[in-house]
Amino acid sequence: MNRIATITPADRLPVNRGVCALSLVLMLAGILRLLVFVLHDPLLAYANNYDMIRLQACHQIWPADPQIAVDRGTPDAPILSYTRTRHVETSCLYSSELFFTGLGVWLAEMIQSVDEPVLSIRAIGIAKAAVLLITSTLGALFFLRQRRGCALLAHALVFSLVLCDPGVTLYLHTFYSEFSAVYFLYLTLLGLAFLSTNDWQWRYALPVLAGLAGLGLSKPQHLPLAILAGSAIALYVVICRRRCFLAACILACGLFPSGLAGSHVWEMRDDTMAWANKTNMLIALLGTTRPEQHDSLLQALGLPGDCRQLAGNNWRTLDLAHRSTCSEAGELRYTRLALLFVSHPGLPLGLITEAIPRSQRWVVGYIGQVAGQRRGQVADFQWSLSEPMKAMSAGFYKALFLAPLAACCCLLMWRCLQRQELGDAGTGLVLLVLLQWAVITIAVTGDGFADLARHTHLAGVLLLAQACLWPLYIGCQRSNIKLSLITEQ
């Protein structure tokens, strides 16, 4: 008589000494990599830029050098010293990044000199790095305690190779909101792993709920991303795990940022930004269609024919202050845009196809990255997985960008043929693919091709993460099958 042992899910493989040792090495390498970056002299960071003013205004903290104009970039950036003695009348636009910058400003004020009230932006970077280190350490200890070998190794890989990559850490010493987007997305996914190892009990849902809220409040572009992520997770929890209360909480946190932003209590962008975003999208739409289609497209969007003048322009050539070209763009309704895309599916497909190669250089290189060196490159000081990505041809990068989607389709087909459930780990990978494509779709339909490398920053992070996770997932699945299918006479 034959007895075949039950196949244990791959994410439940026990922790052996080899997995534990490798995970420890990866975690220590990531910590060392992060600390070397944060404490590096000269300062490594993206440069002072107009976009940083949105958060600086919330703290009223500005470059200490009075020769540096606060409303424009400078070749001397990134800037190390800031002060709160200068005051600038400009709008504060809120973001969940303020949690980190506020913590860093408080730390800088604690250690500043009484005689010279100058704040070091390095304190903000240290505060962000500390939060990331604490979160990742707690995550690793949790997986070790739960004896989840593959989850422990996967977490260590993502931490050392993705979260500690300069593509992420360059935002530590800044007032940009990209770091908060990466951190809260990481917290959401880490929270899902916590839930899946505790039978999806709602009392373990705090990381997921906080992650979704923080992701949606990080940037205006991430409001729909939080809705999509919350809806997808809630749907899975209801259908596959029968946890209705948990699903309702997750969905509520995914919707919460949009409701808060819509109430005007939490102002994330002003009217000029909204007009610029919609104008950039129209420029991209007109640029990827034939001239004879422009009138019909504008009519479908409820815009006058004069908006044809946007074709061939960019946000730098337009008068953003007075909106002298197609001022009606600010009145565009995204419901009309959605209906246009539904009736003409080739339009969004063309935009996304054009956007993929433009997102290749998601580690922005046109802003100075080394203090005292104009356009200095961080690659001269620390290696990055983004460097081989930037060296790829456009065609090869498109293939790399499509690879996780192809792997996802193969996984779904295989599970269907085998009549097996996808499992929590497989569903997590499907979610990563969904988010990767959502990021680039939201970016191009919401803001066109303007600053696309920064707007699709999360897509680059997700692509790197999947490059680590897909091979590990396949390896864990194969190893598990070999260990689990034991036949006895």
Salt bridges, closest charged atoms under 4 A:
ASP51 OD1 - ARG54 NH2 2.90
ASP51 OD2 - ARG454 NH1 2.66
ASP71 OD1 - ARG72 NH1 3.53
GLU89 OE2 - HIS87 NE2 3.01
GLU97 OE2 - LYS128 NZ 2.55
GLU109 OE2 - ARG84 NH1 2.58
ASP165 OD2 - ARG33 NH2 3.46
GLU178 OE2 - LYS219 NZ 2.86
GLU178 OE2 - ARG454 NH2 3.38
ASP199 OD2 - ARG243 NH2 3.07
GLU267 OE1 - HIS264 ND1 3.97
GLU292 OE2 - ARG290 NE 2.96
ASP295 OD1 - ARG308 NH1 2.74
ASP319 OD2 - HIS322 ND1 3.13
GLU354 OE2 - ARG358 NH2 3.21
GLU387 OE2 - LYS390 NZ 3.23
ASP424 OD1 - ARG241 NH2 2.87
ASP447 OD2 - HIS455 ND1 3.06
GLU488 OE1 - ARG3 NH2 2.94
